[in-house]
Amino acid sequence: MSKQQPLRKRAARFFASLQDEICEAIERLDGRARFREDLWQREGGGGGRTRVIEQGAVFEKAGVNFSEVEGVMEEAFAARMKVGDGTEFYATGVSLVLHPASPMVPTVHANFRYLERGSGGWFGGGTDLTPYYPHLEDVIHFHRTLKEACDRFDPSYYPRFKKWCDEYFFIPHRNETRGVGGVFFDHLTVQGEERDMEFLFEFVQGVGRVFLPAYIPIVERRKSDSYTEREREFQLIRRGRYAEFNLVYDRGTQFGLETKGRTESILMSLPPLARWAYDYRPQPGTREREAWDFFRPREWLGEGGQ
């Protein structure tokens, strides 16, 4: 991509190509399902490409969304933005949530985006893993892959963005994390200690490209594991936590709804089935209680992230 083109156009082109790459890999991994594609236009400016799988061999529901939208925000919402000025905005990005059918395979989320508000622009995004029956080796693989990608740009990035992810994907009313984290960053711009925008764009591309190597080996290890109805039930309870976070706290959901985005694309991240059991508490000595110990911030790679 020529650097003579505006950053917004180069970012949009990268995010669209990343959507293609991820969708092709997920179809190969699933082996049966094919993505349904919806092309949509946003009233007020722009549009997107939503792709969804339902009832696949591996994925019960998988959504991968690309969007490039622009327009005018409500003044009250614009005032909450940390970068830029005015109410005019531009946003492009790719976002995905993959919900496997098997409780042995983790759910995963990723989002990479570029936004402008008036004269200011910034990058945001990240990826996090939400297992139901976690395996330490899987969590370490996911984090190590992300750390290696971050280290190629700045050794301070992984510990900084890992901590940010732990704090962001936390469910305050449950006092637990949504899963086992990953990396998360927002409002990366030329202000403060950040590098120039080209450096930040290269960083976002670098992290985006390791999403598949971070996640697919875990699916391949776990997709054939057997499970019982009890373990499926536990998966649905944990999916309830996932839905609570997305509907109450997630900034992407809030941004999409506040800017009058396409509702079906915004809410594609929700699981197809979930359960809310009254006052659920895993019993001591069970796999469910063991799993619960993973849902808190931990240094998965050891002190210092090694």
Secondary structure as the mmCIF struct_conf table of DSSP 4:
data_model
#
loop_
_struct_conf.conf_type_id
_struct_conf.id
_struct_conf.beg_label_comp_id
_struct_conf.beg_label_asym_id
_struct_conf.beg_label_seq_id
_struct_conf.end_label_comp_id
_struct_conf.end_label_asym_id
_struct_conf.end_label_seq_id
TURN_TY1_P TURN_TY1_P1 LYS A 3 GLN A 4
BEND BEND1 GLN A 5 GLN A 5
HELX_RH_AL_P HELX_RH_AL_P1 LEU A 7 ASP A 30
BEND BEND2 GLY A 31 ARG A 32
STRN STRN1 ARG A 36 GLN A 41
TURN_TY1_P TURN_TY1_P2 GLU A 43 GLY A 44
BEND BEND3 GLY A 45 GLY A 45
STRN STRN2 GLY A 46 GLU A 54
BEND BEND4 GLN A 55 GLN A 55
BEND BEND5 ALA A 57 VAL A 58
STRN STRN3 PHE A 59 VAL A 72
HELX_RH_AL_P HELX_RH_AL_P2 GLU A 75 ALA A 78
TURN_TY1_P TURN_TY1_P3 ALA A 79 ARG A 80
BEND BEND6 LYS A 82 VAL A 83
BEND BEND7 GLY A 86 THR A 87
STRN STRN4 GLU A 88 PRO A 100
BEND BEND8 ALA A 101 SER A 102
TURN_TY1_P TURN_TY1_P4 PRO A 103 MET A 104
BEND BEND9 VAL A 105 VAL A 105
STRN STRN5 THR A 107 ARG A 117
TURN_TY1_P TURN_TY1_P5 GLY A 118 SER A 119
STRN STRN6 GLY A 120 THR A 130
BEND BEND10 TYR A 132 TYR A 133
HELX_RH_AL_P HELX_RH_AL_P3 LEU A 136 ASP A 151
TURN_TY1_P TURN_TY1_P6 ARG A 152 PHE A 153
TURN_TY1_P TURN_TY1_P7 PRO A 155 SER A 156
HELX_RH_AL_P HELX_RH_AL_P4 TYR A 157 TYR A 168
TURN_TY1_P TURN_TY1_P8 PHE A 169 PHE A 169
STRN STRN7 PHE A 170 ILE A 171
TURN_TY1_P TURN_TY1_P9 PRO A 172 ASN A 175
STRN STRN8 GLU A 176 THR A 177
BEND BEND11 ARG A 178 VAL A 180
STRN STRN9 GLY A 181 LEU A 188
BEND BEND12 THR A 189 GLN A 191
TURN_TY1_P TURN_TY1_P10 GLY A 192 GLU A 193
HELX_RH_AL_P HELX_RH_AL_P5 MET A 197 ARG A 209
TURN_TY1_P TURN_TY1_P11 VAL A 210 VAL A 210
HELX_RH_AL_P HELX_RH_AL_P6 PHE A 211 ARG A 222
TURN_TY1_P TURN_TY1_P12 LYS A 223 SER A 224
HELX_RH_AL_P HELX_RH_AL_P7 GLU A 229 VAL A 248
TURN_TY1_P TURN_TY1_P13 TYR A 249 TYR A 249
HELX_RH_AL_P HELX_RH_AL_P8 ARG A 251 GLU A 258
TURN_TY1_P TURN_TY1_P14 THR A 259 LYS A 260
HELX_RH_AL_P HELX_RH_AL_P9 THR A 263 ILE A 266
HELX_RH_3T_P HELX_RH_3T_P1 LEU A 267 SER A 269
BEND BEND13 LEU A 270 LEU A 270
BEND BEND14 PRO A 272 PRO A 272
TURN_TY1_P TURN_TY1_P15 TYR A 278 ASP A 279
HELX_LH_PP_P HELX_LH_PP_P1 PRO A 282 GLN A 283
TURN_TY1_P TURN_TY1_P16 PRO A 284 GLY A 285
BEND BEND15 THR A 286 THR A 286
HELX_RH_AL_P HELX_RH_AL_P10 ARG A 287 TRP A 292
TURN_TY1_P TURN_TY1_P17 ASP A 293 PHE A 294
BEND BEND16 PHE A 295 ARG A 296
TURN_TY1_P TURN_TY1_P18 TRP A 300 LEU A 301
HELX_RH_3T_P HELX_RH_3T_P2 GLU A 303 GLY A 305
#
